Amino acid sequence: MSTSTRTVLGIDASTQSLSAILLNSNTGEILWSRSLAYRDDPRLLGFGFEHDTMVMPAREPGEAEQPPRLFIAALEALFSDHKAAGFDTAAIAAINTSGQQHGHVYLNEQAKSHFARLRDTASAKETLLAVLDGTFAYGGAPIWKTANTAAEAAHIRQAVGGKAAIIERTGSDMPLRFAVTVHRKLAIRYPYAYAATRHILQISSFIPAILSGDCSIPIDFGNACGTGLMNYTTRQWDDVVLNAAASDLPGGAAALAAKLPPIAHPLAACGNIAAYFQVK
């Protein structure tokens, strides 16, 4: 590949793999593609998920969580393979990301400074997992398979005013897998983890947060809609749904709102690539 060829990289974090595709930005030609299967790549084993289900052992029926550290390890492995293939990362003009819609992670107060370290060239002396160690307020990443939140979904739906009322606001009837039902369940079941949470990021935002070294980046309104918390007309977090979900939780609706990111257009640029990746 010519050193003058500008490229664009797409990354998708799904339930089963982390995939990437590198394109020539002028012609659209596919220059390289890679899919790292979590259960098959030896670098991604040992994080605690079951081989066949790709989720961590459930503590109650319907629970479905993946280890968040898995996504970090997969991202580092992906860039290692890209470098080994001989492509110049300096030629990448933009990276676009996507992820399983309802999967999300809970980050603590220390996460901001840990993520910011990725913008320091010295961080490249460590592994990505080492730099981001100790940033999770909760050890699991609930995903779209979640089905143990029926009581929480019913509570939110009723508090908003019923099925028609919540559909009018959010565009959906509060399915079990939507993130707000999990937030409520976490707060009730694991109040210490909920209290320790400073940032809630969907998987689609978690990857660019790592790439930019900023865990306060926005969520795009498509994925925000899938949380069950966004008013799909105004494209803002909905105060009525926030109150329905969290008014009786510690800190009330304001505490939950403070943990959520701002909402942006799906094509918005959320930052520059952190020095960690530039150096490595």
N, C-alpha and C positions, 0 to 999 in steps of 0.2 A: 504494500500500500504506500502510495506517495505520502511524504510527510506533509504535503500541502492539502491533502484531502481532509476536509472537515467531516466529522461524523456525529451522529446522534445515537444515544443509547436508551433503550427501553428496558425497564426492569419490572417484573411482576412477581409478587409474593403470594402464592396460592396455598391451599391446604396441603398439597403434596410436594411442592417444589418451589425453588426460586429460579426464575427463568430470565434470560436476557437476550436481546437482539441488537446488533450494531448495524447501522445503516449509513451509507454514503448520503450526506445531507443534500447533495445536489441531484443525484440520480435516483435515490431510493433503493439502490442495490444493497442486498443483504451481504454484509462482509463477514459476519460471525454471529453465531447463535449458540446458546448453551442453556441447558436445563439441569439443575442440580436436584435430584430426587432425594428428599430427606432420609428415606429409609434405605437407600442404596449407596449413598456417598459415604465412605468411611469417615470423612472429616465431620460428618453431621450426626454421628451416632453417639449415644451416651448422654443425651440431654433429657431423658426420662419419658419419651413418648413410646407408646406401644407400636410395634413394627407394622401390624396389619391395619390398625385404625388411625395411626398418625396422631393420636391424642394421648394425653397423660391419663393414667388410670383414674376412672371416675370415682369420686367419694360418695356420690349419690346418683340414682338413675337420671339420665338426661344431661348431666354435666359433660361439657366438651371443651377442653382447654389444651392448648399447645404451649410448650416451653418458650417464652419470649427470647431467651438466649440463643435458641436455634436460629432465629432470623438474623441475628448479628453474625453468628458463625457462618451462615450461608452467604451473607453479603461479602464477607472477607474472602471466602473460598471462591466466589464468583469473580471477583476482581483479580485474584491470584491466577485463575485460569485464563482470564482475558490477557493479562500481562504475559503469561507463558506462551500464549498463542502468537505473540509478537506484535500486537497492536499498540499503537502509541496513545496512551490515555490523554496526553496533552492535546490531541486532535479532537477530543470530544467537545462539541460546542454546547450540547444540552443533554440532560438526562430527564426522561419522563418516567414516572412510576405509577403502578397500580397495585392493588392488593385485595385479598378476600374481603368483601365489603363489611361484614359485621365483626370481624376479628379486631381486638383492641388490647392495649397494654396500659398498665397503671404505673406511672413513674413518681418517684418521691421528690422531696425538696432538693436533694443533692444532685438530681439529674441535670439541672440547668448547668451547673459548673462542670460536671463530667462531660456533657455533650460539648460545651464550649472548649474543652481541652483539645477536641479534635481539630480546632482551628489553629492550634499551635503546632508548628512543624516538629517539635520535640516529641509529640504524641506518637509519631510514626515509629518510634523505637519499640513500642509495645504492640501487643495484639489488640484488635478491636474489642474483644471481650474483656481484656484487662482494663482498657480505658473506661469502658462503660460498666464495670463491675460495681455493684451496690447501688444501682439506679432504680431498681424496681420496688414499688411499695407492695406489690403482690406478685407471687411467683408463677402465676399462670396467665395465659393470653386466651380469654374466652373467644370462641369462634362461632361461625354461623350454624354449627350443629347443635348449639345450646338448646336444650328442651326442658330445663328444670325451673323455668321462670314463669309458670302459668299463674301462680298467685300474684306475682309482681305485675305481670301484664294486665291481669284483671283489675288490680287495684288502680293502676294508672288510667286504664280505660274508663273505669267508673268515675274516678275523681275528675276527669276531664268533662264528663257528661254523657258517656256512652259511645257506642260504635260510630254513629253518624258524626258526632261532635269531634271525635279524635281523627277520623278520616278527613274531615273538612280542614283540620289544622295541619296534619302531618302527611296526608296522602295515603295512610295505611291504617289498618286496624290493630296496631301494636302486636305484631307477631312475637313469639317467644324469643327468637334469636336477636331481636333488635337490641342494641347496646344499652339503652336506658333501663330495660328490665334487669339486665345483669348488674348495672350500677346499683340499683336499689337492693338487689339480692346480696351483693357484696357488702353493702353498708350494714345490712341487718345481720348477715352471717359472720362477716369478718370486720367488725367496726374499727379495729386498729389499723387494718390495711386501708380501709376507706379514709380514715382520718389522716393517714400518712401520705395519701395520694395528693400530688400537686398538679400533675398533668395527666390527662387521659388522651391517648392517641390511638386512632384507628391504625391498623397495620398499613393501610395505604399512606398514612402520614408518618408512621414510624420509620419507614425506609428513607424518605427524603430528610427526615429530622436527623438521622445519622449522617447522611451524605453531606448535609450542610452544617452539622455541628450545632444544631439549634432545635431544642425540644419544644419551643414555643411557636413553631411554624403553624400556619393555618390549615384547616381541613377544607377540601373542595366541597361545594354544596351537594354534589351527587352522593358522596359518602356520608355527608352530614345528614342528609335525608334518611339514610339507612340506619341512623342511630335511634330514630323515633323521637328525637328532641327538636328537630328543625321544623319551623313553619314553612311549608314548601311554597307558599305564595310570597312571603317576605324574604325568604332565604336567610332567616335569622333564628337563633335559638328562641323557642317559644316559651314565654313566661308561664302560661297556663299549664303546659306540660311539665315544665320544671317544678312548679308548685305541686302538681299531682304526684310527681315521682319522689320529691325530696322534702316537702314541707314538714314532715314528721321525722326526718332524719337529722342527725347532728349537724348543726350549722344551717339547716333548712335549704331552700332552693338556691340561696346565694352561694353556699359552699359548693354545691354541685356545679353551678354556673362558672365559678372561679376555676374549676378544674378543666373546663372545656376550652378548646382553642378557638380563635376567630375563624370565620367562614369566608372562603374566597372562591373565585372562579376556577374551574378545573384546569384552565390553561395559564393560571397565574404563576409567575416565577416566585419560588419561595426562598431563594438564597443562592449563594455561590458554593461550589464544591469545597469542602473543608480541606485544610492543609494536610491532614492525615492521608487522604487519598491522593493528593497531588504529589506528595513525597514518595509514598509507597508505590 
